[in-house]
Amino acid sequence: MLDILMVTDYVCPYCLVAKEALGRALRETGIEARIRTQPFELTEEPKERVDTYHDENRRAHYRILEEPAKELGLDMKLPPAVIPRPYTRFAFEGWYFACEKNCGDAYQDLMYRAYFIEEKDIGDPEVLAGLAGRIGLDGEEYRTALLEGTYRTKEKEAVAYAKDVLRVKTVPTIYINGNKVSPERYTAHEMTEILRQEERRAGGNASEGESEEQGEGNGFSCGTDGCG
């Protein structure tokens, strides 16, 4: 079984497409994997939030995702008309709440789609509480957890681990069995190739000379200072 760690932020479009491509590749190949999420806040408070909607540079970079998103059935707004881009601390704190209720995966799907498809402000606790109810969570209990900071320390420690220990600079950053892999085209086909290569590596059958980091530096991603 492959161990997959995905460092991600809910407001990164590359993260959503990579996540969906990974899911499809796993279903089509039948490769077994354990997927873990590592929160990463692209904009941490009190740093000023950015306006991605009117950023022509980001908009141009996002075009690489149009075809993969269409292939995956994602009607994404690239970028969404949510100005400025939300902080995601509350959304990630809510994920820890959802995980305790055994619906962490459904919650993550909800967050990505709420932002990139429905153009919801997922930095607003009231918006988040309303969304949480869609997957059977108690909206009032969820809201209280956010406002009281029940998971705040846990979330901040997770983000600090991604940035200070893993030294991640951009998302998505994906580790498969400890090997860092970086999608370039964000297609399901590309993800299938990556998975099969890592499966061969895990079985001791990797070809001599295969790189430890696949596609590193060649694909677009989101960083704290922009996309590149």
ABEGO torsion letter per residue (X at the ends): XBBBBBBBBAABAAAAAAAAAAAAAAAAAGBBBBBBBBBBBABBOABBBBBAAABAAAAAAAAAAAAAAAAAGBBBBOBBBBOBBBBAAAAAAAAAAAAAAGAAAAAAAAAAAAAAAAGBBAABAAAAAAAAAAAGBBAAAAAAAAAAGAAAAAAAAAAAAAAAAAGBABOBBBBBGGBBBBBAAGBAAAAAAAAAAAAAAAAGABBBGBBABBGBGABBBBBAAEBX
